[in-house]
Amino acid sequence: MADTTPSSAAKRAFAVRLRDLRLDAGLSGRVLAERCGWHPAKISKIEHGNQNPTEADVKAWATACDAEGEVATLIAARREVEQMWLEVRRELRAGMKHIQRRAMPLYERTKLLRVYESVHVPGILQTFQYTVGQFEIHARHHGLPIEDIEEAAKNRGMRQRLLGTGTNSFVFVMEALALYNNIGGPEVMSEQFDYLLEVAAMPYVSVGVIPLGQRRGALFPGDGFYLFDDQQVAQEFWSGALRSSRPEDIAYFLRTFDALKEQAVFGAAAMAQIEAARARLQAT
C-alpha cells in the first residue's frame, strides 16, 4: 500500500521538486552535498523518496541552490505532505468521543459531502445502536476505553441534524456488502435499514447502492472515503488515515467517486437493495 497511497505519491512528488531545484541550479548531487555539508548518499536518498528531509534540510537545500525565496513555500509543502498520513494510534490518543466532536465543524461548513463506503454504513447515516456496535469492535481492537463508546456514538449522531435541511447536501454511495455486514444483531440492523429508507427519502440527500454481483464496469470495491466539497478528502485504513487538501488528490478522488456513483442504483432501486439485505438477515 505504501507505493500506491496518495500520501506516498505526494512524498515522491516533493522529492522530484527538490531534485528539479538542484538541476535548475546546475548542481550535481556531489556539489550540492558539499554545499550543505552532507554525505552525497543523503542527496540520493532524498531525491528517491527514501529519506524524508527535515525542515532544516529543505532550507539548506534551497539556500545551496540560490533559491532562498522558495524556502517558505517548500517548507509549507513538506508540512502538508507530513500531515497527509495520520497514524490511527496517534489520532486515537484523544479518545473516540473527542474525535467525533472535533469533526463536527468540518461537517457544518461543508456544502456538499460525497461519501463512499464499502464495508459499513456511512457514519453520518448510522443509528445510535449501530454506531455503538461498530465502536465496540473498534475499541476492543485498538484497546480503547469501553466506557467512551456511548458518548462517542452520541457525538457522531449529532451530524444527522444536518441531513435534509438544504444547508448541506449529501451524496452517499455504498457497496451492497455494507448492508450485509451484521453490526449489533438483527434488531439493530433492522432499525438501521429503517433509518436508511427514511434518509433516502429526504431532500438534498442521495443514497446509492452498488448491487452485489454486479459486473464492475469502472472500479472494484475499495477503501471508503469522504469528500468535503472540493476542499478536503479523508480516507481511513486499518493502520492510518489520509487527510489531504492537495488539488491533485481532490481531483483523483472526485474521478473515483464519479466512477463508483455510475455503478450505483438510487431511488426505488436502492431501497430494494436495502430491503433485500433485510430479508437476507431475517432468513438467517
C-alpha atoms as a printed R data frame, in Angstrom:
    type eleno elety resid chain resno       x       y       z
1   ATOM     1    CA   MET     A     1   0.000   0.000   0.000
2   ATOM     2    CA   ALA     A     2   2.950   2.300   0.655
3   ATOM     3    CA   ASP     A     3   3.599   2.554  -3.070
4   ATOM     4    CA   THR     A     4   0.049   3.419  -4.043
5   ATOM     5    CA   THR     A     5  -1.376   5.766  -1.404
6   ATOM     6    CA   PRO     A     6  -1.731   9.432  -2.362
7   ATOM     7    CA   SER     A     7   0.494  10.351   0.596
8   ATOM     8    CA   SER     A     8   3.322   8.245  -0.829
9   ATOM     9    CA   ALA     A     9   2.784   9.811  -4.238
10  ATOM    10    CA   ALA     A    10   2.984  13.245  -2.619
11  ATOM    11    CA   LYS     A    11   6.282  12.349  -0.962
12  ATOM    12    CA   ARG     A    12   7.690  11.250  -4.290
13  ATOM    13    CA   ALA     A    13   6.425  14.428  -5.947
14  ATOM    14    CA   PHE     A    14   8.114  16.531  -3.263
15  ATOM    15    CA   ALA     A    15  11.352  14.626  -3.789
16  ATOM    16    CA   VAL     A    16  11.142  15.340  -7.526
17  ATOM    17    CA   ARG     A    17  10.551  19.014  -6.743
18  ATOM    18    CA   LEU     A    18  13.783  19.148  -4.757
19  ATOM    19    CA   ARG     A    19  15.663  17.314  -7.495
20  ATOM    20    CA   ASP     A    20  14.393  19.773 -10.110
21  ATOM    21    CA   LEU     A    21  15.510  22.651  -7.901
22  ATOM    22    CA   ARG     A    22  19.018  21.172  -7.894
23  ATOM    23    CA   LEU     A    23  19.005  20.621 -11.648
24  ATOM    24    CA   ASP     A    24  17.715  24.147 -12.325
25  ATOM    25    CA   ALA     A    25  20.656  25.446 -10.287
26  ATOM    26    CA   GLY     A    26  23.035  23.397 -12.440
27  ATOM    27    CA   LEU     A    27  24.412  21.463  -9.496
28  ATOM    28    CA   SER     A    28  25.449  17.854  -9.318
29  ATOM    29    CA   GLY     A    29  24.440  15.828  -6.324
30  ATOM    30    CA   ARG     A    30  28.010  15.811  -5.067
31  ATOM    31    CA   VAL     A    31  28.344  19.609  -5.292
32  ATOM    32    CA   LEU     A    32  25.034  20.123  -3.505
33  ATOM    33    CA   ALA     A    33  26.123  17.734  -0.766
34  ATOM    34    CA   GLU     A    34  29.369  19.670  -0.327
35  ATOM    35    CA   ARG     A    35  27.496  22.981  -0.044
36  ATOM    36    CA   CYS     A    36  25.163  21.506   2.565
37  ATOM    37    CA   GLY     A    37  27.892  19.659   4.435
38  ATOM    38    CA   TRP     A    38  26.254  16.277   3.832
39  ATOM    39    CA   HIS     A    39  27.358  12.886   2.572
40  ATOM    40    CA   PRO     A    40  26.451  12.532  -1.136
41  ATOM    41    CA   ALA     A    41  24.312   9.498  -0.342
42  ATOM    42    CA   LYS     A    42  21.871  11.770   1.515
43  ATOM    43    CA   ILE     A    43  21.082  13.664  -1.685
44  ATOM    44    CA   SER     A    44  20.310  10.418  -3.488
45  ATOM    45    CA   LYS     A    45  18.113   9.127  -0.654
46  ATOM    46    CA   ILE     A    46  16.079  12.337  -0.509
47  ATOM    47    CA   GLU     A    47  15.633  12.574  -4.285
48  ATOM    48    CA   HIS     A    48  14.456   8.968  -4.493
49  ATOM    49    CA   GLY     A    49  11.997   9.407  -1.639
50  ATOM    50    CA   ASN     A    50  13.896   7.031   0.658
51  ATOM    51    CA   GLN     A    51  14.615   9.704   3.283
52  ATOM    52    CA   ASN     A    52  12.276  12.448   4.427
53  ATOM    53    CA   PRO     A    53  14.126  15.773   4.613
54  ATOM    54    CA   THR     A    54  13.724  17.835   7.765
55  ATOM    55    CA   GLU     A    55  12.722  21.484   7.551
56  ATOM    56    CA   ALA     A    56  16.361  22.368   8.174
57  ATOM    57    CA   ASP     A    57  17.353  20.100   5.275
58  ATOM    58    CA   VAL     A    58  14.861  21.819   2.979
59  ATOM    59    CA   LYS     A    59  16.155  25.250   3.952
60  ATOM    60    CA   ALA     A    60  19.768  24.190   3.421
61  ATOM    61    CA   TRP     A    61  18.866  22.622   0.051
62  ATOM    62    CA   ALA     A    62  17.114  25.734  -1.239
63  ATOM    63    CA   THR     A    63  19.861  28.038   0.043
64  ATOM    64    CA   ALA     A    64  22.553  25.942  -1.638
65  ATOM    65    CA   CYS     A    65  20.589  26.193  -4.888
66  ATOM    66    CA   ASP     A    66  20.355  30.003  -4.555
67  ATOM    67    CA   ALA     A    67  16.588  29.701  -4.129
68  ATOM    68    CA   GLU     A    68  16.091  31.256  -0.694
69  ATOM    69    CA   GLY     A    69  12.853  32.810  -1.938
70  ATOM    70    CA   GLU     A    70  11.276  29.349  -2.195
71  ATOM    71    CA   VAL     A    71  12.111  28.227   1.342
72  ATOM    72    CA   ALA     A    72   8.747  29.172   2.866
73  ATOM    73    CA   THR     A    73   6.795  27.527   0.041
74  ATOM    74    CA   LEU     A    74   8.872  24.347   0.202
75  ATOM    75    CA   ILE     A    75   8.555  24.042   3.961
76  ATOM    76    CA   ALA     A    76   4.786  24.545   3.735
77  ATOM    77    CA   ALA     A    77   4.606  21.803   1.101
78  ATOM    78    CA   ARG     A    78   6.693  19.477   3.270
79  ATOM    79    CA   ARG     A    79   4.400  20.033   6.256
80  ATOM    80    CA   GLU     A    80   1.345  19.256   4.155
81  ATOM    81    CA   VAL     A    81   2.919  16.007   2.967
82  ATOM    82    CA   GLU     A    82   3.677  15.036   6.559
83  ATOM    83    CA   GLN     A    83   0.103  15.742   7.644
84  ATOM    84    CA   MET     A    84  -1.475  13.723   4.850
85  ATOM    85    CA   TRP     A    85  -0.904  10.404   6.576
86  ATOM    86    CA   LEU     A    86  -2.014  10.205  10.198
87  ATOM    87    CA   GLU     A    87  -1.369   7.139  12.292
88  ATOM    88    CA   VAL     A    88  -4.552   5.773  13.830
89  ATOM    89    CA   ARG     A    89  -2.820   5.216  17.167
90  ATOM    90    CA   ARG     A    90  -1.838   8.886  17.376
91  ATOM    91    CA   GLU     A    91  -5.343  10.028  16.440
92  ATOM    92    CA   LEU     A    92  -6.966   7.743  18.991
93  ATOM    93    CA   ARG     A    93  -4.996   9.157  21.895
94  ATOM    94    CA   ALA     A    94  -7.594  11.921  22.037
95  ATOM    95    CA   GLY     A    95 -10.297   9.276  22.534
96  ATOM    96    CA   MET     A    96 -13.215   8.329  20.305
97  ATOM    97    CA   LYS     A    97 -15.657  10.756  21.904
98  ATOM    98    CA   HIS     A    98 -13.322  13.706  21.312
99  ATOM    99    CA   ILE     A    99 -12.549  12.676  17.730
100 ATOM   100    CA   GLN     A   100 -16.255  12.594  16.872
101 ATOM   101    CA   ARG     A   101 -16.922  16.001  18.458
102 ATOM   102    CA   ARG     A   102 -13.856  17.552  16.871
103 ATOM   103    CA   ALA     A   103 -15.045  16.650  13.362
104 ATOM   104    CA   MET     A   104 -18.392  18.453  13.688
105 ATOM   105    CA   PRO     A   105 -17.288  21.927  12.441
106 ATOM   106    CA   LEU     A   106 -15.957  20.393   9.226
107 ATOM   107    CA   TYR     A   107 -19.328  18.781   8.538
108 ATOM   108    CA   GLU     A   108 -21.174  22.012   9.336
109 ATOM   109    CA   ARG     A   109 -19.219  24.135   6.860
110 ATOM   110    CA   THR     A   110 -19.283  21.540   4.066
111 ATOM   111    CA   LYS     A   111 -21.922  22.395   1.455
112 ATOM   112    CA   LEU     A   112 -21.650  19.116  -0.477
113 ATOM   113    CA   LEU     A   113 -20.460  15.937   1.200
114 ATOM   114    CA   ARG     A   114 -19.721  12.939  -1.024
115 ATOM   115    CA   VAL     A   115 -19.218   9.616   0.760
116 ATOM   116    CA   TYR     A   116 -18.219   6.173  -0.466
117 ATOM   117    CA   GLU     A   117 -18.219   3.191   1.889
118 ATOM   118    CA   SER     A   118 -17.566  -0.434   1.037
119 ATOM   119    CA   VAL     A   119 -17.903  -2.383   4.295
120 ATOM   120    CA   HIS     A   120 -20.224  -0.477   6.630
121 ATOM   121    CA   VAL     A   121 -22.969   2.141   6.632
122 ATOM   122    CA   PRO     A   122 -21.518   5.687   6.422
123 ATOM   123    CA   GLY     A   123 -21.061   7.176   9.884
124 ATOM   124    CA   ILE     A   124 -23.496  10.049   9.463
125 ATOM   125    CA   LEU     A   125 -26.224   7.562   8.436
126 ATOM   126    CA   GLN     A   126 -25.706   5.192  11.342
127 ATOM   127    CA   THR     A   127 -28.272   4.735  14.094
128 ATOM   128    CA   PHE     A   128 -27.085   5.082  17.671
129 ATOM   129    CA   GLN     A   129 -27.100   1.313  18.324
130 ATOM   130    CA   TYR     A   130 -25.310   0.543  15.046
131 ATOM   131    CA   THR     A   131 -22.599   3.064  15.953
132 ATOM   132    CA   VAL     A   132 -22.289   1.566  19.426
133 ATOM   133    CA   GLY     A   133 -21.823  -1.877  17.863
134 ATOM   134    CA   GLN     A   134 -19.200  -0.584  15.457
135 ATOM   135    CA   PHE     A   135 -17.356   1.345  18.169
136 ATOM   136    CA   GLU     A   136 -17.311  -1.705  20.444
137 ATOM   137    CA   ILE     A   137 -15.445  -3.640  17.751
138 ATOM   138    CA   HIS     A   138 -13.163  -0.664  17.185
139 ATOM   139    CA   ALA     A   139 -12.433  -0.161  20.904
140 ATOM   140    CA   ARG     A   140 -11.614  -3.809  21.525
141 ATOM   141    CA   HIS     A   141  -9.308  -3.970  18.513
142 ATOM   142    CA   HIS     A   142  -7.378  -0.832  19.492
143 ATOM   143    CA   GLY     A   143  -7.536  -1.304  23.265
144 ATOM   144    CA   LEU     A   144  -9.642   1.816  23.862
145 ATOM   145    CA   PRO     A   145 -11.873   2.576  26.867
146 ATOM   146    CA   ILE     A   146 -15.239   0.838  26.521
147 ATOM   147    CA   GLU     A   147 -16.852   3.493  28.715
148 ATOM   148    CA   ASP     A   148 -16.305   6.136  25.973
149 ATOM   149    CA   ILE     A   149 -18.404   4.280  23.405
150 ATOM   150    CA   GLU     A   150 -21.873   5.671  24.093
151 ATOM   151    CA   GLU     A   151 -20.733   9.278  24.320
152 ATOM   152    CA   ALA     A   152 -18.721   8.848  21.121
153 ATOM   153    CA   ALA     A   153 -21.824   7.424  19.411
154 ATOM   154    CA   LYS     A   154 -23.921  10.379  20.598
155 ATOM   155    CA   ASN     A   155 -21.321  12.815  19.281
156 ATOM   156    CA   ARG     A   156 -21.309  11.113  15.883
157 ATOM   157    CA   GLY     A   157 -25.103  11.192  15.787
158 ATOM   158    CA   MET     A   158 -25.119  14.984  16.158
159 ATOM   159    CA   ARG     A   159 -24.173  15.224  12.480
160 ATOM   160    CA   GLN     A   160 -27.556  13.872  11.456
161 ATOM   161    CA   ARG     A   161 -29.242  17.181  12.221
162 ATOM   162    CA   LEU     A   162 -27.623  18.465   9.009
163 ATOM   163    CA   LEU     A   163 -29.484  15.936   6.835
164 ATOM   164    CA   GLY     A   164 -32.373  17.168   4.713
165 ATOM   165    CA   THR     A   165 -32.087  20.813   5.725
166 ATOM   166    CA   GLY     A   166 -30.822  22.231   2.450
167 ATOM   167    CA   THR     A   167 -27.951  23.964   4.207
168 ATOM   168    CA   ASN     A   168 -25.848  20.921   3.336
169 ATOM   169    CA   SER     A   169 -26.248  18.411   0.506
170 ATOM   170    CA   PHE     A   170 -25.164  14.778   0.607
171 ATOM   171    CA   VAL     A   171 -24.439  12.016  -1.887
172 ATOM   172    CA   PHE     A   172 -23.769   8.559  -0.437
173 ATOM   173    CA   VAL     A   173 -22.582   5.529  -2.391
174 ATOM   174    CA   MET     A   174 -22.337   2.176  -0.619
175 ATOM   175    CA   GLU     A   175 -21.344  -1.259  -1.725
176 ATOM   176    CA   ALA     A   176 -24.236  -3.637  -1.011
177 ATOM   177    CA   LEU     A   177 -21.797  -5.597   1.166
178 ATOM   178    CA   ALA     A   178 -22.072  -2.770   3.713
179 ATOM   179    CA   LEU     A   179 -25.727  -3.757   4.180
180 ATOM   180    CA   TYR     A   180 -24.873  -7.411   4.782
181 ATOM   181    CA   ASN     A   181 -22.193  -6.933   7.434
182 ATOM   182    CA   ASN     A   182 -24.125  -7.647  10.634
183 ATOM   183    CA   ILE     A   183 -23.290  -4.981  13.211
184 ATOM   184    CA   GLY     A   184 -25.095  -5.368  16.543
185 ATOM   185    CA   GLY     A   185 -27.516  -8.151  15.607
186 ATOM   186    CA   PRO     A   186 -30.860  -8.439  13.758
187 ATOM   187    CA   GLU     A   187 -32.769  -5.794  15.730
188 ATOM   188    CA   VAL     A   188 -30.005  -3.228  15.361
189 ATOM   189    CA   MET     A   189 -29.709  -3.936  11.645
190 ATOM   190    CA   SER     A   190 -33.482  -3.743  11.121
191 ATOM   191    CA   GLU     A   191 -33.560  -0.329  12.799
192 ATOM   192    CA   GLN     A   192 -30.599   0.699  10.645
193 ATOM   193    CA   PHE     A   193 -32.401  -0.343   7.467
194 ATOM   194    CA   ASP     A   194 -35.460   1.668   8.549
195 ATOM   195    CA   TYR     A   195 -33.323   4.744   9.037
196 ATOM   196    CA   LEU     A   196 -31.610   4.339   5.678
197 ATOM   197    CA   LEU     A   197 -35.016   4.231   3.984
198 ATOM   198    CA   GLU     A   198 -36.037   7.352   5.906
199 ATOM   199    CA   VAL     A   199 -32.901   9.262   4.933
200 ATOM   200    CA   ALA     A   200 -33.093   8.154   1.296
201 ATOM   201    CA   ALA     A   201 -36.457   9.942   1.061
202 ATOM   202    CA   MET     A   202 -35.098  13.227   2.442
203 ATOM   203    CA   PRO     A   203 -34.495  16.259   0.202
204 ATOM   204    CA   TYR     A   204 -30.889  17.171  -0.556
205 ATOM   205    CA   VAL     A   205 -29.805  13.595   0.187
206 ATOM   206    CA   SER     A   206 -28.995  10.861  -2.352
207 ATOM   207    CA   VAL     A   207 -28.356   7.296  -1.222
208 ATOM   208    CA   GLY     A   208 -26.919   4.900  -3.789
209 ATOM   209    CA   VAL     A   209 -26.087   1.205  -3.529
210 ATOM   210    CA   ILE     A   210 -23.808  -0.813  -5.808
211 ATOM   211    CA   PRO     A   211 -25.569  -4.205  -6.035
212 ATOM   212    CA   LEU     A   212 -23.893  -7.465  -5.073
213 ATOM   213    CA   GLY     A   213 -22.662  -9.438  -8.040
214 ATOM   214    CA   GLN     A   214 -22.909  -6.528 -10.439
215 ATOM   215    CA   ARG     A   215 -20.276  -6.627 -13.140
216 ATOM   216    CA   ARG     A   216 -17.712  -3.941 -12.383
217 ATOM   217    CA   GLY     A   217 -17.582  -1.691 -15.382
218 ATOM   218    CA   ALA     A   218 -15.404   1.003 -13.856
219 ATOM   219    CA   LEU     A   219 -13.878   0.371 -10.421
220 ATOM   220    CA   PHE     A   220 -13.731  -2.518  -7.982
221 ATOM   221    CA   PRO     A   221 -14.599  -2.039  -4.273
222 ATOM   222    CA   GLY     A   222 -12.021  -0.134  -2.251
223 ATOM   223    CA   ASP     A   223 -11.436   1.741   0.987
224 ATOM   224    CA   GLY     A   224 -14.128   4.223   1.927
225 ATOM   225    CA   PHE     A   225 -13.514   7.953   1.648
226 ATOM   226    CA   TYR     A   226 -15.205  11.303   2.321
227 ATOM   227    CA   LEU     A   227 -15.016  14.351   0.068
228 ATOM   228    CA   PHE     A   228 -15.765  17.632   1.816
229 ATOM   229    CA   ASP     A   229 -16.753  19.958  -1.043
230 ATOM   230    CA   ASP     A   230 -13.718  20.219  -3.316
231 ATOM   231    CA   GLN     A   231 -11.505  21.178  -0.396
232 ATOM   232    CA   GLN     A   232 -10.526  18.041   1.513
233 ATOM   233    CA   VAL     A   233 -10.536  14.273   1.228
234 ATOM   234    CA   ALA     A   234 -10.436  11.877   4.176
235 ATOM   235    CA   GLN     A   235  -9.812   8.152   3.888
236 ATOM   236    CA   GLU     A   236  -9.327   5.681   6.729
237 ATOM   237    CA   PHE     A   237  -7.421   2.397   6.742
238 ATOM   238    CA   TRP     A   238  -6.749  -0.146   9.487
239 ATOM   239    CA   SER     A   239  -3.385   1.405  10.295
240 ATOM   240    CA   GLY     A   240  -3.784   5.030   9.336
241 ATOM   241    CA   ALA     A   241  -5.851   7.837   7.910
242 ATOM   242    CA   LEU     A   242  -5.281  10.062   4.907
243 ATOM   243    CA   ARG     A   243  -6.167  13.744   5.060
244 ATOM   244    CA   SER     A   244  -5.358  15.853   2.032
245 ATOM   245    CA   SER     A   245  -6.277  19.208   0.506
246 ATOM   246    CA   ARG     A   246  -3.903  18.854  -2.431
247 ATOM   247    CA   PRO     A   247  -5.712  19.665  -5.705
248 ATOM   248    CA   GLU     A   248  -4.331  16.578  -7.448
249 ATOM   249    CA   ASP     A   249  -5.641  14.305  -4.669
250 ATOM   250    CA   ILE     A   250  -9.037  16.003  -4.661
251 ATOM   251    CA   ALA     A   251  -9.247  15.579  -8.436
252 ATOM   252    CA   TYR     A   252  -8.302  11.904  -8.170
253 ATOM   253    CA   PHE     A   253 -10.970  11.134  -5.573
254 ATOM   254    CA   LEU     A   254 -13.604  13.149  -7.446
255 ATOM   255    CA   ARG     A   255 -12.974  10.998 -10.526
256 ATOM   256    CA   THR     A   256 -13.070   7.885  -8.380
257 ATOM   257    CA   PHE     A   257 -16.339   8.890  -6.732
258 ATOM   258    CA   ASP     A   258 -17.978   9.657 -10.074
259 ATOM   259    CA   ALA     A   259 -16.915   6.266 -11.439
260 ATOM   260    CA   LEU     A   260 -18.322   4.466  -8.389
261 ATOM   261    CA   LYS     A   261 -21.517   6.508  -8.474
262 ATOM   262    CA   GLU     A   262 -22.142   5.431 -12.070
263 ATOM   263    CA   GLN     A   263 -22.293   1.812 -10.880
264 ATOM   264    CA   ALA     A   264 -24.785   2.530  -8.092
265 ATOM   265    CA   VAL     A   265 -28.578   2.454  -8.170
266 ATOM   266    CA   PHE     A   266 -30.645   5.163  -6.498
267 ATOM   267    CA   GLY     A   267 -34.256   5.801  -5.540
268 ATOM   268    CA   ALA     A   268 -36.595   2.821  -5.569
269 ATOM   269    CA   ALA     A   269 -33.831   0.522  -6.810
270 ATOM   270    CA   ALA     A   270 -31.602   1.449  -3.858
271 ATOM   271    CA   MET     A   271 -34.489   0.919  -1.446
272 ATOM   272    CA   ALA     A   272 -34.997  -2.523  -2.972
273 ATOM   273    CA   GLN     A   273 -31.346  -3.321  -2.237
274 ATOM   274    CA   ILE     A   274 -31.877  -2.335   1.405
275 ATOM   275    CA   GLU     A   275 -34.992  -4.493   1.694
276 ATOM   276    CA   ALA     A   276 -33.170  -7.412   0.070
277 ATOM   277    CA   ALA     A   277 -30.477  -7.149   2.752
278 ATOM   278    CA   ARG     A   278 -33.174  -7.077   5.426
279 ATOM   279    CA   ALA     A   279 -34.840 -10.185   4.022
280 ATOM   280    CA   ARG     A   280 -31.490 -11.985   3.867
281 ATOM   281    CA   LEU     A   281 -30.786 -11.151   7.509
282 ATOM   282    CA   GLN     A   282 -34.223 -12.274   8.656
283 ATOM   283    CA   ALA     A   283 -33.811 -15.574   6.814
284 ATOM   284    CA   THR     A   284 -30.555 -16.451   8.574
